[in-house]
C-alpha cells in the first residue's frame, strides 16, 4: 500500500480539526474525504483559517452510498448516537473504523441505553475494541472497529492502571477532574460563552457524568470487582487540557520510591506516558498540543494521590485515534505524533 486513504466524518468540529492537523503531517496517510453537514460545500480554510494552504478536498455532506468506498479507514468525529449507523454501514463494506464518540465504548447495551439512549447496532458492541493503547494494544492491532476512549476516562484510567493491574487498590476511588472548554465540543451554547466561563471555575454533572460507566467498566476488568468510584468533573476557563487528581487507599504500605518505581516499570515502554520524578507534578501547559500523558505521584502510608495531565483534544481524542490507526496499520505508534508540547 503506497498510502492509507482515510476519511474524516464530522471534520468541522474540534476533534475533526485536530485529526486534520495531525494527519496532514503523516507520511503514510492521504486524506481523501471530509464531511460536515452544516459546513458542506465550504473549503477547509473557510472553517479552519489556520489550515490555509493545505491541499485537501472540500467539506461535503454525509452520503453513505457515495463515500463508503472512497477510503480504507474512516475516523468518525460525530456526536454520540450519530456514529452507530455510519459505523455499521462502513463495516459492512469491509472498511476499518475508529469512532471518537461513545457509541461503542460500553459493552453492555442496557448500560449504554441507560446513559445515552437506544442503541441501534448492539451487535457491534462486543466486536468493538476499546482503544486505550496502553491496555489493549494487541487487540487494537487486528480490530475492524475501535472505540476511542473518552478524554476523562483516558486521564483517570492511565493514572490508575499500574495499581489496578496489581489489584493494590482498597475501597473507594475519588477522581477529581478539570477540563478545558473544548471538551464540550464546538456547538454554540450559552453556558460555554466566554463571559460565562472566563474568571470562573465550576463543577458539573457531579457523580452522574456519562464517562463514569466507561471508567467503571474498564476498572472492573482490571480489579476483578465493581469499583467504588466517585467522579466529579469541573470546567476550567482554558481552551484545552485535563488535569485529574485521583485519591486511592492502598492494600499495602508503600513508600514514594516504591510507587514511583511501580509506575516507571509499567510505563517504561509506553511512548506517550511520562512518569514524573517524586515531588514533581504535571500541568496542562506542559502537555498542550501533544499526545503525552504526564503522571505525578504522592503517597503517605496507605494513601496515594495520582495526578495526570493530558490534552483533551490530542491524547484525550484525536491524537489517541491516530495512535490507534498506527497500531492497526503496523506502523510505529509515534508516527505523526512526535510534536513536543506547545509552551507557553
C-alpha positions in Angstrom: 0.0 0.0 0.0 1.5 3.3 -1.1 -0.6 5.4 1.3 -3.6 4.8 3.5 -6.6 6.6 2.2 -8.6 8.0 5.1 -11.9 9.8 5.5 -12.9 12.1 8.4 -16.6 12.0 9.1 -17.5 15.2 11.1 -14.5 17.2 10.1 -15.6 20.7 11.2 -15.5 20.1 15.0 -12.6 20.4 17.4 -11.7 16.7 17.2 -12.1 16.8 13.4 -9.8 19.7 13.1 -7.3 18.1 15.4 -7.3 15.0 13.2 -6.7 17.1 10.1 -3.8 18.9 11.9 -2.1 15.6 12.9 -2.8 13.6 9.8 -1.6 16.3 7.4 1.9 15.6 8.7 1.5 11.8 8.5 3.9 10.4 5.8 1.7 7.4 5.1 -1.7 8.9 5.0 -3.8 10.6 2.3 -6.9 12.5 3.4 -9.4 11.9 0.6 -12.7 12.7 2.3 -14.0 15.3 4.7 -17.7 15.6 5.7 -19.6 18.2 7.6 -23.3 18.7 7.4 -23.5 22.4 8.5 -20.4 23.4 6.6 -20.9 21.3 3.4 -19.6 22.9 0.2 -17.0 25.0 2.1 -13.3 24.8 1.7 -11.3 23.7 4.7 -9.8 27.2 5.2 -13.2 28.7 5.5 -13.9 26.6 8.5 -10.3 26.5 9.9 -8.5 29.6 8.6 -5.3 28.3 10.2 -5.2 25.5 7.7 -4.9 27.8 4.7 -2.6 26.3 2.0 -3.5 22.6 2.8 -4.5 20.9 -0.4 -7.5 19.0 0.9 -11.0 18.3 -0.5 -14.0 20.5 0.3 -16.3 19.5 3.0 -19.3 17.5 1.8 -22.5 16.1 3.2 -22.6 12.6 4.8 -23.9 10.5 2.0 -23.0 6.9 2.9 -23.6 5.3 -0.5 -21.3 7.7 -2.2 -18.5 7.8 0.4 -18.3 4.3 1.7 -15.9 3.1 -1.0 -13.6 6.1 -1.2 -11.3 5.4 1.7 -9.7 2.5 3.5 -10.1 3.7 7.1 -12.6 6.2 8.5 -12.5 8.4 11.6 -15.9 9.2 13.0 -15.8 12.5 14.8 -19.6 12.7 15.3 -21.8 13.3 18.3 -22.9 10.5 20.5 -25.8 8.4 18.9 -24.9 9.6 15.4 -21.9 7.2 14.8 -23.6 3.8 15.2 -25.4 3.6 11.8 -22.5 5.1 10.0 -20.0 2.7 11.5 -22.3 -0.3 10.7 -22.6 0.7 7.0 -18.8 1.2 6.7 -18.0 -2.1 8.4 -20.4 -3.9 6.1 -18.4 -2.5 3.2 -15.2 -4.0 4.7 -13.8 -0.7 6.0 -11.9 -0.1 9.2 -13.4 2.4 11.6 -12.1 4.5 14.5 -15.1 6.0 16.3 -14.4 9.0 18.6 -17.9 9.1 20.1 -19.2 6.9 23.0 -21.3 4.7 20.8 -19.2 1.6 21.0 -17.2 2.1 24.3 -19.7 0.3 26.6 -20.1 -3.5 26.1 -23.4 -3.8 27.9 -26.3 -2.5 25.7 -28.5 -1.9 28.7 -25.8 0.2 30.3 -25.4 2.2 27.1 -29.2 2.8 26.9 -29.3 3.9 30.5 -26.8 6.7 29.9 -27.2 7.6 26.2 -30.5 6.2 24.9 -31.4 3.5 22.4 -28.5 1.7 20.6 -29.4 0.7 17.0 -26.4 -1.6 16.5 -25.9 -3.6 19.7 -24.4 -6.5 17.7 -21.3 -4.3 17.2 -20.6 -3.6 20.9 -18.9 -6.9 21.5 -16.9 -6.6 18.3 -15.6 -3.1 19.1 -12.2 -2.9 20.8 -11.7 -0.2 23.5 -8.9 2.0 22.1 -6.6 2.6 25.0 -3.3 1.5 23.5 -1.5 1.1 26.9 -4.1 -1.6 27.8 -5.4 -3.1 24.6 -2.6 -2.7 22.0 -2.7 -6.4 21.0 -6.5 -6.3 20.3 -6.4 -2.9 18.6 -3.9 -4.3 16.0 -6.4 -6.6 14.4 -9.6 -4.6 15.1 -12.0 -3.5 12.4 -13.9 -1.2 14.8 -12.0 0.8 17.5 -13.9 2.7 20.2 -11.7 5.6 21.0 -11.8 6.3 24.8 -13.3 9.4 26.3 -11.0 12.2 27.4 -11.8 11.9 31.1 -11.5 8.1 31.2 -8.1 8.3 29.4 -6.8 10.6 32.1 -8.2 8.6 35.0 -7.5 5.1 33.7 -3.9 5.8 32.9 -3.4 7.3 36.3 -4.9 4.1 38.0 -3.6 1.5 35.6 -0.5 0.2 37.4 -2.2 0.0 40.8 -5.4 -1.5 39.3 -3.5 -4.2 37.4 -1.7 -5.3 40.6 -5.0 -5.1 42.5 -3.5 -2.8 45.1 -6.4 -0.5 45.5 -8.6 -0.8 48.6 -12.1 0.6 48.8 -13.3 3.9 47.3 -11.6 5.8 44.5 -12.2 9.5 44.1 -11.4 11.1 40.7 -11.5 14.9 40.6 -11.0 16.1 37.1 -10.8 19.5 35.4 -11.2 20.1 31.7 -10.8 22.9 29.2 -13.9 24.2 27.4 -13.1 22.5 24.1 -14.1 19.2 25.7 -17.7 20.2 25.3 -17.4 20.5 21.5 -17.8 23.3 19.1 -21.6 23.8 19.2 -22.8 27.2 20.3 -24.1 27.0 23.9 -24.9 29.8 26.3 -23.1 28.2 29.3 -19.9 27.9 27.3 -19.8 31.6 26.1 -16.6 33.5 27.1 -18.5 35.7 29.6 -19.9 32.6 31.3 -16.6 30.7 31.5 -13.9 33.3 32.0 -12.9 34.0 35.5 -15.0 31.1 36.7 -14.4 27.5 37.8 -17.3 25.1 38.4 -18.2 21.5 38.8 -20.9 19.9 36.6 -22.7 16.6 36.3 -21.5 15.6 39.8 -21.4 11.8 40.2 -23.5 11.4 37.0 -21.2 12.2 34.1 -21.6 9.9 31.1 -17.9 8.9 31.3 -18.4 7.3 34.7 -19.7 3.9 33.4 -16.9 3.8 30.9 -14.3 4.1 33.7 -16.2 1.6 35.9 -16.3 -0.9 33.0 -12.6 -0.9 32.5 -11.7 -0.7 36.2 -13.9 -3.7 36.9 -12.0 -5.7 34.2 -8.7 -4.8 35.9 -9.8 -5.1 39.6 -12.0 -8.2 39.2 -14.8 -6.5 41.0 -17.0 -3.5 40.5 -15.1 -0.4 41.7 -16.3 2.2 44.2 -15.7 5.2 42.0 -16.8 8.8 42.7 -16.1 11.0 39.6 -16.5 14.8 39.7 -15.7 16.8 36.6 -15.0 20.6 36.6 -14.9 23.2 33.8 -11.7 25.3 33.6 -11.6 28.7 31.8 -8.9 27.4 29.4 -9.2 26.1 25.8 -7.7 22.6 26.2 -6.3 20.3 28.7 -7.4 17.9 31.5 -5.9 17.6 35.0 -7.2 14.7 37.0 -6.4 14.2 40.7 -7.2 10.7 41.9 -7.3 9.6 45.5 -7.0 5.9 46.5 -6.3 3.8 49.5 -3.7 1.1 49.1 -3.9 -2.5 50.4 -0.2 -2.4 51.4 2.0 0.4 52.7 4.2 1.8 50.0 7.0 4.4 50.0 7.0 7.1 47.4 10.0 5.4 45.8 8.1 2.1 45.7 5.1 3.8 43.9 7.4 5.7 41.5 9.2 2.5 40.5 6.0 0.6 40.0 4.7 3.3 37.6 8.1 3.7 36.0 8.3 0.0 35.2 4.7 -0.3 34.0 5.1 2.6 31.5 8.7 2.2 30.6 7.9 1.1 27.0 5.0 3.5 26.5 6.0 6.3 24.2 3.3 8.7 25.4 3.2 8.2 29.2 5.8 10.2 31.2 6.1 9.4 34.9 7.4 12.4 36.7 10.0 12.1 39.5 8.8 12.2 43.1 8.0 15.7 44.1 7.2 16.8 40.6 3.5 17.2 39.4 2.0 17.6 36.0 0.5 20.7 34.4 -1.8 21.0 31.4 0.5 23.6 30.0 3.3 21.0 29.7 1.2 18.6 27.5 -0.7 21.2 25.4 -0.9 20.2 21.8 0.9 16.9 22.4 -0.1 13.2 22.8 1.6 12.9 26.2 0.1 11.9 29.5 2.1 13.1 32.4 1.7 11.4 35.8 2.8 12.7 39.2 2.6 10.7 42.4 2.4 11.2 46.2 1.9 8.6 48.9 1.6 8.6 52.6 1.3 5.3 54.4 -1.6 3.6 52.6 -3.0 6.7 50.9 -1.9 7.6 47.4 -2.6 10.7 45.2 -2.2 10.3 41.5 -2.2 13.4 39.2 -2.4 13.2 35.5 -2.4 15.8 32.7 -3.4 15.3 29.1 -4.5 17.5 26.2 -8.2 16.5 25.9 -8.1 17.0 22.1 -4.9 15.1 21.5 -4.3 12.1 23.9 -7.9 12.6 25.0 -9.3 12.3 21.5 -7.7 12.8 18.1 -4.1 12.0 19.0 -5.1 8.8 20.5 -7.2 8.0 17.4 -4.1 8.5 15.2 -2.1 6.3 17.7 -4.7 3.6 17.3 -4.6 3.9 13.5 -0.8 3.5 13.6 -1.2 0.3 15.6 -3.9 -1.0 13.3 -1.6 -0.5 10.3 1.5 -1.9 11.9 3.3 1.4 11.8 5.4 2.9 14.7 2.9 4.3 17.2 4.7 7.7 17.3 4.3 8.4 13.6 2.9 12.0 13.2 2.7 12.3 17.0 6.2 13.3 18.0 5.5 17.0 18.3 6.5 18.4 21.7 4.0 20.4 23.8 3.3 24.0 22.9 4.6 26.3 25.6 3.6 28.9 26.8 
